[in-house]
Amino acid sequence: MTVLDYAFLSTITEKADGTVIYADRCSISEDKLAKMGITFKKIPRDISRL
């Protein structure tokens, strides 16, 4: 399970405008992410098989 938190952000060495990060959970507020130019997307792990 991956968590988008400040510890994880410190490991990213290259950032661009409009960075998208996929993780299971996010512990950073949407306001803070917006100020940093980061979009959080939840990893879709619970997709049912057809």
NUTOR-976040 format. One line per field, with one value per residue: residue in one letter; y, z, x of N, C-alpha, C in turn. Coordinates in steps of 0.05 Angstrom, whole numbers. Layout:
residuo = (A/...)
n_py = (Y/...)
n_pz = (Z/...)
n_px = (X/...)
ca_py = (Y/...)
ca_pz = (Z/...)
ca_px = (X/...)
c_py = (Y/...)
c_pz = (Z/...)
c_px = (X/...)
END
This chain:
residuo = (M/T/V/L/D/Y/A/F/L/S/T/I/T/E/K/A/D/G/T/V/I/Y/A/D/R/C/S/I/S/E/D/K/L/A/K/M/G/I/T/F/K/K/I/P/R/D/I/S/R/L)
n_py = (-24/43/110/177/224/273/251/215/253/278/244/249/272/300/347/372/422/410/357/289/242/176/136/95/120/188/234/288/353/375/429/441/406/429/479/462/443/391/333/286/218/162/95/46/-8/-41/-64/-102/-168/-185)
n_pz = (0/-18/4/-5/22/61/69/26/-17/-10/-33/-87/-142/-188/-211/-245/-276/-261/-239/-232/-184/-167/-117/-60/-16/10/50/52/48/-1/-14/-2/-38/-86/-84/-90/-141/-152/-169/-139/-150/-139/-135/-174/-145/-133/-175/-206/-235/-300)
n_px = (17/12/26/14/51/88/139/144/141/189/225/220/254/249/204/147/105/39/42/24/7/1/-28/-47/-69/-76/-44/-40/-69/-118/-113/-59/-33/-51/-25/27/25/9/-28/-69/-83/-123/-101/-131/-145/-187/-216/-264/-262/-283)
ca_py = (0/68/133/203/240/290/234/206/275/285/225/256/291/316/355/389/434/390/330/271/221/154/122/84/140/214/247/317/365/383/456/439/394/448/499/449/435/362/321/259/199/137/71/30/-36/-57/-68/-130/-181/-190)
ca_pz = (0/-20/16/-13/46/58/67/-2/-34/-8/-50/-115/-149/-212/-211/-267/-272/-265/-232/-223/-168/-161/-92/-48/2/10/77/48/40/-29/-16/-3/-63/-107/-82/-100/-169/-152/-169/-128/-162/-125/-151/-175/-139/-128/-200/-208/-260/-316)
ca_px = (0/27/14/25/56/112/163/144/147/218/240/217/275/241/176/139/78/17/51/3/19/-18/-23/-71/-80/-62/-46/-36/-94/-120/-103/-29/-26/-55/-4/52/21/8/-54/-69/-102/-123/-95/-155/-138/-210/-230/-274/-257/-307)
c_py = (25/92/158/220/257/274/224/229/282/267/232/278/309/322/373/402/413/362/314/248/201/140/112/104/166/226/277/329/374/411/456/428/414/470/488/440/405/353/293/242/173/113/53/0/-53/-61/-98/-142/-187/-220)
c_pz = (0/-9/6/12/41/55/38/-21/-33/-24/-79/-122/-172/-212/-235/-260/-278/-260/-222/-208/-161/-135/-81/-30/1/38/76/38/11/-33/-19/-29/-86/-108/-93/-129/-172/-152/-159/-142/-147/-144/-150/-170/-136/-153/-202/-235/-274/-321)
c_px = (18/12/29/27/81/138/166/152/177/235/239/237/268/211/171/113/58/26/27/17/-4/-9/-49/-85/-64/-66/-41/-62/-94/-110/-72/-20/-29/-33/23/49/20/-22/-52/-90/-100/-118/-121/-149/-163/-228/-239/-267/-283/-310)
END
